[in-house]
Amino acid sequence: MDRRLLIAVGAMALGALGWFALRPGHDPFAELHQARSEPIPGALGYSLGAVDGFRSSVDPSVAYAGLPGAGSGRDVSVTLATVHDATGATYGPAWVYFTHDLCYFEAKGDFVSVSRAGVRDGCTPNNFLVQMVDAANGRLIGAFSGYDTSARWLPERIGDPAQALGTTRFH
């Protein structure tokens, strides 16, 4: 096949793919939506809820770039969800990031801290930091910690690719 023809066919295929991904009504982040309601392990009453019919205008990888743990190479997972706490408050729709092995983010000044207990480092892969960023405007909503005894929990998203520990999953 002529090289120019091959380049033209490739360009048309890329253009069609780009149109398909950006067509009106298409949500480029649909696969990242939370699939169902589920508790966040070790987070003292926090849970995730599905976001039906919401389309984020904020790219989750851009929103994550300025958060603690970004660029550190730590395991991070993301889902688009509402977050509910034990008091009945709801936060979001939000990009909810779970950064594993990043802990004690909010523990400075605690009466009983790891260092006061004589332990060098209480952080383990079981600890994770939960950060919520408003999916409509990109502003940080809040952060809290969780603890997963299995060190394998991930939020259940609706789409493929499925989440996997050890990778940053933004697409």
N, C-alpha and C positions, 0 to 999 in steps of 0.2 A: 504494500500500500504506500502511496506517495506520502512523504513526511508532512507536507502542508495539509493534506487531507486528514491525516491522523491528528494533527494539532487542532484543526477546525472541529473535528468530531469530538475530541476531548473537551474543547472549550464549550461546545454546545451542551455536552453532558453535564459539565460543571455548572453552567448557567441554569439548566433545568433543575438540577439538584438544589441550587441556591434558591430558585423560585419556590420549589416545593417546601423547603424549610422555612421560608419567610412569608409564605402566602398569608393573606388575611384570614384570621380565625385560627391559625396554627399556633400552638403554644410550644415554643422551642424547649421549655423546661417541664413539659408534661410528665416525663418519665421520673422526675424528681419529686413528684407530689406524694405525700404520705398516703398510704393505702387504707389505713384503718386506725381507730383509736387504740392506743396501747400505752401502758405506763412506762416511764423512763426509769430503769433500774437504779436503785440507791439514790434517788433524787428527792426523797421525802415528799411524796404526793404530787409531783409533776407528771403530766402525761401529754402525749401527742394526740392531735385530732386531725382528721382529713380536712382538706380545704377544697370544697366543691365549687367549681365555676370561677375560681380566682385565677387570673393570669398576671404573673409578676412582670413588671417592667424593669426590674433590677436583676442584672446578671449575677448569679451566686458566686462565681469566681472573682468578680470585681469586688463584691461586698466582703468577701472573705480576706482579701489582700491586706487590709489594715488591722485584722484581729490578732490577738495573742495566739501564737502557734503557727501563724501563716509563714510559709517559707522555711519552717524548721525541720521539715521532713517527717514530722509525726503523722501517725495515722489519723485521718479526718474523714468524716462522712457528713453528708448534708441531706436534708429533706425539706420540702415546703409544707409547712403545717401550722396549725394553731397550737399553742401551748397552754395547758390548763394547770392551775395549781390547786392545792387542797382547800383554799379559801373560796374557790369558785371563780377567781379572776381568769381572764383569757387574754393571751398575748398573741398578736399576729393578725393576719397571715404573716408568717415570718420564715426566713431561711434559718433553719436550725442546724447548727454545726456541732458535731460531736468529735472532739479532739482527744484521742486516747493517749494515755501516759503523760498528760499535762494536767497537773493537779495542784491543789492548795493555792489556786489563783486568788481566792478571796479570803484566805485564812490568816493573813497577817494580823498579829495582835490578839489572836485567840488565847484564852486562858490556858488551854491545854493544846500546845502545838507539838509537832513531831520533834522539833529540836529540843524542847524542854523535857520531852520524855526520854531523851538519850538516844533517839534513833537518828541516824545520819540522813536518811532519805526515805520518807514514808510513801513516796510516789511509786506506783506500780502500774503495769498495763491495765489493771482492773479499774483504775481511776480514769475519769474522763471529764473534760470541761465541756459544758453546754453553753453555746453562745447563740443569742437570738438577734437577728437583724431584720428590721421591718422590710418586707418584700415589696412595699409600695414606694418607699423613699430611701432605702439603704441606710437608715440610721440604726445604731445599736439600741436594742430594747433592754437587754440585760444578759446576765451570765450567772450560772450556778454549776455545782459539780454533781456528778453521779458516780456510782460505783457498781460494777458488774462482776459478780463472783466468777462468771464463766470467762470473762475477758473476750467474749465473742459476740455480744449483743450488738445489733445494728437496727436502726429504724426500718420498718417495712414500707418500702416505696412501691408505687404501682407499676413502674416500667422496667424495661431492660436498658442498660445492663444492670443486673442485680448488684447489690452492694457487696463489697469484699473488704475484709480487714487488710490493712497494709497498703491501701491505695487511696488517693484523693479522688473522689467520685463527683465530678461536677457535670459530666455529660453522660 
